[in-house]
Amino acid sequence: MKRYSSYIYSLLLLAVLGACNKQLDLKPEGTMVEADLLKNKQTTESFLADTYLHMMDACDGNMYLFADVTGNVVSSFDQALVKGAVDPRDKNYDDLWRKPYMTINQANVIITQLSRYATFDADTQQQFIAEARFIRAFCHLVLLQMYGDGALQGKMNNKGIPLMLQSFDGYDGSQNKERNTNGEVYTQILKDLDEAMAVLPEKRTDPTDQAGRATKGAAAALAARVSLYMQDYVKAAAYANTVLSAQRYALQPSFVQLWPDHATGTGKYPLSTEIIFAFPESFNATSYGNHGIYYVYGYYKPLPDFLALYETQDERLTDLLTATNQMRKFTDPKLMDNVNMIRLPEVMLTAAEALAQTNGVNATSVDLLNKVYGRAYTKNPVPKVYTITDFSGKQALIDRILLERSRELAFEGFARFDAIRSGKQPNPQLPADRYAMPIPQREIDITGGLIVQNPGYTK
């Protein structure tokens, strides 16, 4: 795995602080620049902000599009990706692996080194460390759902990804790690999130920080997703209930109000109380620029088979496109829409599914389903208000909840992963032995084979 020398962190920080217009006085590699970087609250918070920006860069763009492109939601010119025919030697896909690990390494600097060098108050230190744990957990999950062999199918002893829990000062080969099991990775992700939840604030005063920085709600919501993916439905329900019972988030009145048209490409777009965690791209003034999700240019069009999942008067279908024929969730021509990563409906449907898995047909699951489904009908009566008598058994309710997830979370990076974990083929051309992406060959080579390839790509 590629390693980065410690002096790079000082370069990143100087860029964040706007100091790149003068000659840089670089410290030699191997010196502890973290001692300067993490000493003061201001510089530490700037480095944390840069870590969030790296997280955004790792999770938007092609990573965000991946699950819908390969999950039979939208068309794509990249048929190798759709068919699972990616060559491990094709460097065009290396960033899907590399960028999350770059972010994890920066988070590890804060987690492992801050208390050693910081001279500001301990409570603030712990909050920064908690945010870094959230970032590390998020990026480990992004990698696991992509590369873990059977990670979404309950195969906890299969090979997942290398867990990276320490920062490094330079590469000499001693840091090479083999892949941890899926179970080990899931366990560490939840450990990070539990420790973060114990410290993170429930609410931040600034609305942009509330959605764009980690909170207790964001950590609990992510833990609910993790637990659902690992098929621990008791934990999934408990984490989801932590979010719902706090009552800090609320559904927007309508689909259009949640996703207004940004065709003019001006201004900073508000983040609603439905958003639990997002990348506030429209507020981003750094050189990172745009989110790289190219729906506004018409490159990824909804597939007819996917659109057929909607009922005719569902506003997620009828209002899916704007007056300028752009997919409503991403319409800014400068690609500066905010990128929503966790919304309240996901947590509601996670709770509904998890409770159905553990309790069978139950009133709470049905109520949560009705609330998400009903929000799609503000112009016409909702076709059906469900009751527990409408479901013949547990699986019928689960299937209906999964259908609602498909409709509600379309174009938000879930389709492939939800299909795999529920025992379905993500798209008709993707073979079962290639549900996990291939490990980049350079990672196998640089570790001398310590990191091994996923089974579907070793033939």
C-alpha positions as CSV (number, residue, x, y, z in Angstrom):
1,M,0.0,0.0,0.0
2,K,1.4,3.4,-0.9
3,R,2.8,5.3,2.0
4,Y,3.3,9.1,2.4
5,S,6.2,10.8,4.1
6,S,5.4,12.9,7.1
7,Y,6.4,16.1,5.5
8,I,3.5,15.9,3.1
9,Y,1.2,16.7,6.0
10,S,2.9,20.0,6.5
11,L,2.4,20.7,2.8
12,L,-1.3,19.9,3.0
13,L,-1.7,22.1,6.0
14,L,0.1,25.0,4.4
15,A,-2.2,24.7,1.4
16,V,-5.2,24.8,3.7
17,L,-3.9,27.9,5.5
18,G,-3.1,29.7,2.2
19,A,0.6,29.7,2.7
20,C,1.5,28.3,-0.7
21,N,2.4,31.7,-2.2
22,K,5.8,31.8,-0.5
23,Q,8.9,29.6,-0.6
24,L,8.3,26.5,1.5
25,D,10.8,25.7,4.2
26,L,10.4,22.0,4.2
27,K,11.7,20.0,7.1
28,P,13.7,16.9,6.1
29,E,11.8,13.6,5.9
30,G,11.8,11.7,9.1
31,T,11.5,14.7,11.4
32,M,8.3,14.9,13.5
33,V,6.4,17.6,11.8
34,E,3.3,16.4,13.7
35,A,4.8,18.2,16.7
36,D,4.1,21.5,15.0
37,L,1.0,20.4,13.1
38,L,-0.9,19.2,16.2
39,K,0.3,21.7,18.8
40,N,-2.3,24.4,18.4
41,K,-6.1,24.2,18.1
42,Q,-6.2,26.3,15.0
43,T,-3.6,24.2,13.0
44,T,-5.1,21.0,14.2
45,E,-8.6,22.0,13.2
46,S,-7.3,23.1,9.8
47,F,-5.7,19.7,9.4
48,L,-9.0,18.0,10.4
49,A,-10.8,20.2,7.8
50,D,-8.3,19.0,5.2
51,T,-9.0,15.4,6.2
52,Y,-12.7,16.0,5.6
53,L,-11.8,17.4,2.2
54,H,-9.8,14.2,1.4
55,M,-12.8,12.2,2.6
56,M,-15.0,14.0,0.2
57,D,-12.5,13.5,-2.6
58,A,-12.5,9.8,-1.8
59,C,-16.2,9.3,-1.5
60,D,-17.8,11.5,-4.2
61,G,-17.2,11.3,-8.0
62,N,-16.7,7.8,-9.3
63,M,-17.0,6.2,-5.9
64,Y,-20.4,7.7,-5.4
65,L,-21.6,6.7,-8.9
66,F,-20.2,3.2,-8.6
67,A,-23.2,1.4,-6.9
68,D,-25.8,2.9,-9.3
69,V,-23.7,2.4,-12.4
70,T,-23.3,-1.3,-11.5
71,G,-26.6,-1.7,-9.7
72,N,-28.9,-1.5,-12.8
73,V,-30.0,2.1,-12.0
74,V,-28.2,4.1,-14.6
75,S,-26.5,3.5,-17.9
76,S,-22.7,3.8,-18.3
77,F,-20.1,3.7,-21.0
78,D,-17.9,1.7,-18.7
79,Q,-19.1,-1.8,-19.5
80,A,-16.0,-3.4,-17.9
81,L,-17.2,-2.0,-14.6
82,V,-20.8,-3.2,-15.2
83,K,-19.8,-6.7,-16.2
84,G,-17.1,-7.2,-13.5
85,A,-14.5,-7.3,-16.2
86,V,-12.1,-4.8,-14.6
87,D,-8.5,-5.7,-15.1
88,P,-6.6,-5.5,-11.8
89,R,-3.7,-3.9,-13.7
90,D,-5.9,-1.1,-15.1
91,K,-4.7,2.0,-13.2
92,N,-7.9,3.9,-14.0
93,Y,-9.5,2.3,-11.0
94,D,-6.7,2.6,-8.5
95,D,-8.1,5.8,-6.9
96,L,-11.1,3.8,-5.7
97,W,-8.6,2.0,-3.4
98,R,-6.0,4.7,-2.9
99,K,-8.0,7.8,-2.0
100,P,-9.9,6.2,1.0
101,Y,-6.6,4.9,2.4
102,M,-5.0,8.4,2.0
103,T,-7.9,9.8,4.0
104,I,-7.5,7.0,6.7
105,N,-3.9,7.8,7.1
106,Q,-4.6,11.5,7.8
107,A,-7.3,10.5,10.3
108,N,-4.7,8.2,11.9
109,V,-2.3,11.1,12.4
110,I,-5.0,12.8,14.6
111,I,-6.1,9.7,16.4
112,T,-2.7,8.4,17.3
113,Q,-0.6,11.6,17.6
114,L,-2.8,14.4,18.8
115,S,-2.7,13.7,22.5
116,R,1.1,13.4,22.3
117,Y,1.7,16.9,20.9
118,A,-1.4,19.1,21.6
119,T,-1.1,21.9,24.1
120,F,-4.8,23.0,24.0
121,D,-7.7,21.7,26.2
122,A,-8.3,18.0,26.5
123,D,-12.0,18.1,25.7
124,T,-11.4,19.7,22.3
125,Q,-8.7,17.2,21.6
126,Q,-11.1,14.4,22.2
127,Q,-13.7,15.9,19.9
128,F,-11.2,16.2,17.1
129,I,-10.1,12.6,17.7
130,A,-13.8,11.5,17.6
131,E,-14.3,13.2,14.3
132,A,-11.2,11.5,12.9
133,R,-12.6,8.1,14.1
134,F,-15.8,8.8,12.2
135,I,-13.8,9.6,9.1
136,R,-11.7,6.5,9.5
137,A,-14.8,4.3,10.0
138,F,-16.5,5.8,7.0
139,C,-13.6,5.2,4.7
140,H,-12.9,1.6,6.0
141,L,-16.6,0.8,5.2
142,V,-16.3,2.4,1.7
143,L,-13.4,0.1,1.0
144,L,-14.9,-3.0,2.6
145,Q,-18.2,-2.8,0.7
146,M,-16.2,-2.5,-2.6
147,Y,-13.4,-5.0,-2.0
148,G,-14.4,-7.4,0.8
149,D,-14.9,-10.9,-0.5
150,G,-18.4,-11.7,0.7
151,A,-18.5,-8.8,3.1
152,L,-22.1,-8.1,2.2
153,Q,-23.1,-11.7,2.3
154,G,-22.4,-12.6,5.9
155,K,-19.1,-14.2,5.1
156,M,-17.2,-12.9,8.1
157,N,-14.2,-15.1,7.8
158,N,-13.5,-14.2,4.2
159,K,-10.8,-11.7,3.4
160,G,-11.8,-8.1,3.7
161,I,-9.3,-5.2,3.5
162,P,-6.2,-4.3,5.4
163,L,-7.2,-2.4,8.5
164,M,-4.9,0.7,8.9
165,L,-4.9,2.0,12.4
166,Q,-1.5,3.7,12.6
167,S,-0.1,6.7,10.8
168,F,3.3,6.3,9.1
169,D,6.3,8.5,8.5
170,G,7.6,6.9,5.3
171,Y,7.5,3.7,3.4
172,D,10.1,1.0,4.0
173,G,8.0,-2.2,3.6
174,S,7.6,-2.9,7.3
175,Q,4.1,-1.4,7.3
176,N,2.8,-3.9,4.7
177,K,-0.3,-5.7,6.0
178,E,-2.3,-8.6,4.8
179,R,-6.1,-8.3,4.4
180,N,-8.1,-8.6,7.7
181,T,-11.2,-10.7,7.7
182,N,-14.5,-9.0,7.0
183,G,-15.5,-9.7,10.6
184,E,-12.4,-8.0,11.9
185,V,-13.0,-4.9,9.8
186,Y,-16.7,-4.6,10.8
187,T,-15.7,-4.9,14.4
188,Q,-13.2,-2.2,14.2
189,I,-15.5,0.1,12.3
190,L,-18.2,-0.2,15.0
191,K,-15.5,0.2,17.7
192,D,-14.5,3.5,16.1
193,L,-18.1,4.7,15.8
194,D,-19.0,3.7,19.4
195,E,-16.0,5.6,20.7
196,A,-16.8,8.6,18.5
197,M,-20.5,8.6,19.7
198,A,-19.4,8.8,23.3
199,V,-17.7,12.2,22.6
200,L,-19.3,13.8,19.5
201,P,-21.8,16.6,20.1
202,E,-25.5,16.0,19.3
203,K,-25.9,19.4,17.7
204,R,-23.7,22.0,16.3
205,T,-24.7,25.7,16.2
206,D,-23.8,26.2,12.5
207,P,-26.2,24.4,10.1
208,T,-23.3,23.7,7.7
209,D,-21.3,22.1,10.5
210,Q,-24.3,20.2,11.7
211,A,-24.5,18.3,8.4
212,G,-20.9,18.6,7.3
213,R,-19.1,17.5,10.4
214,A,-19.5,14.3,12.5
215,T,-22.2,14.3,15.2
216,K,-23.6,11.6,17.5
217,G,-26.4,11.2,15.0
218,A,-24.1,10.8,12.0
219,A,-22.0,8.2,13.8
220,A,-25.1,6.3,15.0
221,A,-26.6,6.4,11.5
222,L,-23.4,5.1,10.0
223,A,-23.3,2.4,12.6
224,A,-26.8,1.4,11.7
225,R,-25.7,1.0,8.0
226,V,-22.7,-1.0,9.0
227,S,-24.8,-3.3,11.2
228,L,-27.3,-3.8,8.4
229,Y,-24.5,-4.7,5.9
230,M,-23.1,-7.2,8.4
231,Q,-26.6,-8.6,9.0
232,D,-26.6,-7.9,12.7
233,Y,-30.2,-6.7,12.7
234,V,-30.5,-6.3,16.5
235,K,-27.6,-3.8,16.4
236,A,-28.9,-2.1,13.2
237,A,-32.3,-1.5,14.9
238,A,-30.7,-0.2,18.1
239,Y,-28.4,2.3,16.3
240,A,-31.2,3.5,14.0
241,N,-33.4,4.0,17.0
242,T,-30.7,6.2,18.6
243,V,-31.0,8.5,15.6
244,L,-34.8,8.4,15.4
245,S,-35.4,8.8,19.1
246,A,-33.2,11.9,19.3
247,Q,-35.8,13.7,17.0
248,R,-33.1,16.1,15.6
249,Y,-33.9,15.3,12.0
250,A,-37.1,15.7,10.0
251,L,-38.3,14.7,6.5
252,Q,-38.7,17.6,4.1
253,P,-42.4,18.1,3.1
254,S,-41.9,17.0,-0.5
255,F,-39.4,15.5,-2.9
256,V,-39.0,18.8,-4.8
257,Q,-38.3,20.8,-1.6
258,L,-35.6,18.3,-0.7
259,W,-34.0,18.5,-4.2
260,P,-34.5,22.0,-5.6
261,D,-33.2,22.8,-9.1
262,H,-29.7,24.3,-9.0
263,A,-29.6,25.0,-12.7
264,T,-28.5,28.6,-12.2
265,G,-25.3,27.4,-10.5
266,T,-25.3,30.3,-8.0
267,G,-25.2,30.5,-4.3
268,K,-24.6,28.2,-1.3
269,Y,-27.4,25.6,-1.1
270,P,-28.9,25.0,2.3
271,L,-28.6,21.7,4.0
272,S,-32.0,20.6,5.3
273,T,-32.9,18.9,8.6
274,E,-33.3,15.7,6.7
275,I,-29.6,15.5,6.1
276,I,-27.6,13.7,8.7
277,F,-24.2,13.9,7.0
278,A,-23.2,15.4,3.8
279,F,-20.3,17.0,1.9
280,P,-21.3,20.7,1.7
281,E,-19.8,21.1,-1.7
282,S,-21.6,24.4,-2.4
283,F,-19.8,26.0,0.6
284,N,-16.4,24.7,-0.5
285,A,-14.0,27.4,-1.5
286,T,-10.9,25.2,-1.8
287,S,-9.1,24.0,-4.9
288,Y,-10.9,20.6,-4.6
289,G,-13.6,22.2,-6.8
290,N,-16.5,20.0,-7.8
291,H,-18.0,16.7,-6.8
292,G,-17.4,14.8,-10.1
293,I,-20.9,13.4,-10.2
294,Y,-21.8,14.0,-13.8
295,Y,-25.6,13.6,-13.9
296,V,-26.2,17.2,-14.9
297,Y,-24.3,16.6,-18.2
298,G,-26.5,13.6,-19.1
299,Y,-23.7,11.0,-19.0
300,Y,-25.6,8.6,-16.8
301,K,-29.3,8.2,-17.7
302,P,-31.8,6.2,-15.6
303,L,-32.5,2.8,-17.1
304,P,-36.0,1.9,-18.1
305,D,-36.1,-1.2,-16.0
306,F,-35.2,0.9,-13.0
307,L,-37.8,3.6,-13.7
308,A,-40.4,0.8,-14.0
309,L,-40.1,0.2,-10.2
310,Y,-42.0,3.4,-9.5
311,E,-45.8,3.9,-9.6
312,T,-47.1,6.3,-12.2
313,Q,-47.8,9.2,-9.7
314,D,-44.8,8.8,-7.5
315,E,-43.1,12.2,-7.4
316,R,-39.7,10.5,-7.3
317,L,-40.6,9.5,-10.8
318,T,-42.8,12.4,-12.1
319,D,-40.5,15.1,-10.6
320,L,-37.3,13.2,-11.2
321,L,-36.3,15.5,-14.0
322,T,-36.2,19.3,-13.9
323,A,-37.6,21.6,-16.6
324,T,-34.2,21.4,-18.2
325,N,-34.3,17.6,-18.3
326,Q,-31.7,17.1,-15.6
327,M,-31.8,14.5,-12.9
328,R,-33.0,16.5,-9.9
329,K,-30.6,15.2,-7.3
330,F,-27.6,16.8,-9.1
331,T,-28.4,19.8,-11.3
332,D,-25.7,22.4,-10.7
333,P,-23.8,23.0,-13.9
334,K,-20.6,23.7,-12.0
335,L,-21.0,20.4,-10.1
336,M,-21.3,22.2,-6.8
337,D,-24.4,20.5,-5.4
338,N,-24.1,19.3,-1.8
339,V,-23.4,15.6,-1.7
340,N,-25.7,13.9,0.7
341,M,-24.1,10.8,2.3
342,I,-26.7,9.9,5.0
343,R,-30.3,11.0,5.0
344,L,-33.1,10.4,7.5
345,P,-35.1,8.1,5.1
346,E,-32.2,5.6,5.0
347,V,-32.2,5.4,8.7
348,M,-36.0,5.0,8.9
349,L,-35.9,2.2,6.3
350,T,-32.9,0.5,8.1
351,A,-34.9,0.5,11.3
352,A,-38.0,-0.9,9.5
353,E,-36.0,-3.6,7.8
354,A,-34.0,-4.6,10.9
355,L,-37.2,-4.8,13.1
356,A,-38.9,-6.9,10.4
357,Q,-35.9,-9.2,10.4
358,T,-36.0,-9.7,14.1
359,N,-39.7,-9.3,15.0
360,G,-41.5,-10.3,11.8
361,V,-44.5,-8.2,10.7
362,N,-44.7,-5.3,13.2
363,A,-46.5,-2.0,13.4
364,T,-43.3,0.1,13.8
365,S,-41.8,-1.2,10.6
366,V,-45.1,-0.6,8.7
367,D,-45.4,2.9,10.1
368,L,-41.8,3.8,9.1
369,L,-42.5,2.4,5.6
370,N,-45.7,4.5,5.3
371,K,-43.9,7.7,6.2
372,V,-41.2,7.4,3.6
373,Y,-43.6,6.1,0.9
374,G,-46.2,8.7,1.7
375,R,-43.8,11.6,1.4
376,A,-43.6,10.8,-2.4
377,Y,-47.3,11.8,-2.7
378,T,-48.0,15.4,-2.0
379,K,-50.0,16.2,-5.2
380,N,-52.1,13.0,-5.3
381,P,-53.4,10.7,-2.6
382,V,-51.0,8.0,-1.6
383,P,-52.1,4.8,-3.4
384,K,-51.8,2.6,-0.3
385,V,-51.5,3.2,3.5
386,Y,-50.2,-0.1,4.7
387,T,-51.3,-2.0,7.8
388,I,-49.8,-5.2,9.3
389,T,-52.6,-7.2,7.7
390,D,-51.3,-6.3,4.2
391,F,-48.3,-8.6,4.7
392,S,-48.6,-12.3,4.6
393,G,-45.3,-12.7,6.5
394,K,-41.9,-11.4,7.4
395,Q,-40.4,-11.7,3.9
396,A,-43.3,-9.9,2.2
397,L,-42.7,-6.9,4.5
398,I,-38.9,-7.0,4.0
399,D,-39.3,-7.1,0.2
400,R,-41.6,-4.0,0.3
401,I,-39.1,-2.1,2.5
402,L,-36.3,-3.0,0.1
403,L,-38.4,-1.8,-2.8
404,E,-38.8,1.5,-1.0
405,R,-35.1,1.8,-0.4
406,S,-34.5,1.3,-4.2
407,R,-36.9,4.1,-5.0
408,E,-35.9,6.5,-2.3
409,L,-32.1,6.1,-2.3
410,A,-31.7,5.9,-6.1
411,F,-28.7,7.9,-7.4
412,E,-27.2,8.1,-3.9
413,G,-24.8,5.1,-4.1
414,F,-26.7,2.2,-2.6
415,A,-28.1,0.0,-5.3
416,R,-25.3,-2.5,-5.8
417,F,-24.7,-3.0,-2.1
418,D,-28.4,-3.4,-1.2
419,A,-28.8,-6.0,-4.0
420,I,-25.8,-8.1,-2.9
421,R,-26.7,-8.1,0.8
422,S,-30.3,-9.1,0.0
423,G,-29.3,-12.0,-2.2
424,K,-30.0,-10.4,-5.6
425,Q,-27.8,-9.9,-8.7
426,P,-26.9,-6.2,-8.9
427,N,-27.2,-6.3,-12.7
428,P,-27.9,-9.1,-15.2
429,Q,-24.3,-9.0,-16.5
430,L,-22.4,-9.2,-13.2
431,P,-21.3,-12.7,-12.3
432,A,-21.5,-13.8,-8.6
433,D,-17.8,-14.4,-8.3
434,R,-17.1,-10.8,-9.1
435,Y,-19.4,-9.0,-6.6
436,A,-16.2,-7.7,-5.0
437,M,-13.9,-5.4,-7.0
438,P,-10.4,-6.6,-7.9
439,I,-7.6,-5.5,-5.6
440,P,-5.3,-3.2,-7.6
441,Q,-2.4,-5.3,-8.8
442,R,0.1,-2.7,-7.7
443,E,-1.0,-3.4,-4.1
444,I,-0.3,-7.1,-4.5
445,D,3.1,-6.4,-6.2
446,I,4.3,-3.8,-3.7
447,T,3.6,-6.1,-0.8
448,G,5.2,-9.1,-2.4
449,G,1.9,-11.0,-2.5
450,L,1.1,-10.4,1.2
451,I,-2.1,-8.8,-0.1
452,V,-3.9,-11.5,-2.2
453,Q,-6.4,-11.0,-5.0
454,N,-10.1,-11.7,-4.7
455,P,-11.0,-15.2,-5.9
456,G,-13.0,-14.1,-9.0
457,Y,-10.0,-12.5,-10.5
458,T,-7.4,-15.2,-10.0
459,K,-8.5,-17.5,-12.9
